């Protein structure tokens, strides 16, 4: 065994294959992959993500799985797009190196071993390229696809980044450590997700290696040349707009000084008081006092001032600093140091889980909602609040270590994917939106100059603080019977469906 084989024999490689309606082509490709893996010293796992297939794709995978234990299947109930499928597979992966390959076999698995050594040279991401000629590699693509590809790459270079020649090749490899920071920030679910992924990688400072590969065009592609090309040109502008602010690369969790601001201001600041009123209104409207309540991501503990009136309260947070503030403010509440993606509570322990501005901090919100589902009693509920609307993204979000802001459709899909039904969903802080929206737009024009701190670190003048609180309290009364058209926060009440598959 040579030196490289010795170094990689302890490495685990996760191969993610996103697919839709590939029952015909997938078995042959999986057999090629299995034969290749048998020649390699590394440990492998293979994850097929069936993205809402209407044929026998899942059945085919399950049949192969009986004789190939490293093969796993993840099923999306409905088609969500290649980007979403890849992200689900990556978050489920356990390998030191995680990669994705297209199910049509346009890139053969030989490229894996040929390029693994680049990670020992310090690279974080390796992408296959059909635009770089290699000594033994070549590309066999139709001329019109190459032509459109050149135009598309020219636009990518003009608006996003310049040093990557082929963004759309279906062969990309990642060091495990970069998966969460990258994929947790992804917004695009379709074929344009590659450009968003690479743009974020460049902004985060990851080392990227582009290498020539053998790639052969396969008939039966799911990509509509003209329709999807137009959509991806639009995606270029969306990516530039959504991620125009500097990325906070220094903090994984909210800084202690931000927690101190919260602890000092929560019982006086109009925003915190108004959100507490919203929580009170929604809990009363959906059951009142009912039993054990878990406050997920309890922060500095202010939520318990409302929750204690509706049942016995429990809380957890991911940072010791947050629990320190929480214990100072709520000495009698049982608290745990825990991650939202792996809860330390027994099944069916709670009638309510409140996740108030939490899941935007979590790299894999799907896993968090599955955990909420697990610890809820049958017919239990989740009260969810999240920051709304991608157009409002700013340094405020980076300072608070947000990964994303949500549209209502994002919340709906997340609930459906994890076995919940939505009893109520809507916007809150409508008045705040009218003020915040133009300010955030102006900040985008000076994206590189704003300070990276949240918007709730100072208390407004007393009269303004009182007025904003009264206006938002009025909004909480309005939403009992009407839906607000827009707001800076989305709230949702999700009900666990007994017996639903998660």
Secondary structure, DSSP 8 states (H G I E B T S, - for coil): --HHHHHHTT-EEEEEEEESS-TTTHHHHHHHHHHHHTT-SSEEEEEEEEES-SSSHHHHHHHHHTT-TTEEEEEESS---HHHHHHHHHHH---SEEEEE-TT-SS-THHHHHHTHHHHTT-SEEEEESSS--SS--EE--HHHHHHHHHHHHHHHHHT-SS-S-S--SEEEEEGGGHHHHHTT----STTHHHHHHHHHHHHT--EEEEE--EE--SS-S--HHHHHHHHHHHHHHHHHHT-S----S-SS--HHHHHHHHHHTTT-HHHHHHHHHHHHHHHHTTSS-S-EEEET-TTSTTHHHHTTTS-EEEEES-HHHHHHHHHH-TTSEEEE-BTTB--S-TT-EEEEEEET-GGG-S-HHHHHHHHHHHEEEEEEEEEEEEB-GGG--HHHHHTT----B-HHHHHHHHHHTTEEEEEEEEE-HHHHHHHHHHHHHHHHTTTTS-S--TTSS---HHHHHHHHHHHHHHHHHTTT---S--SEEEEEEEE-TT---
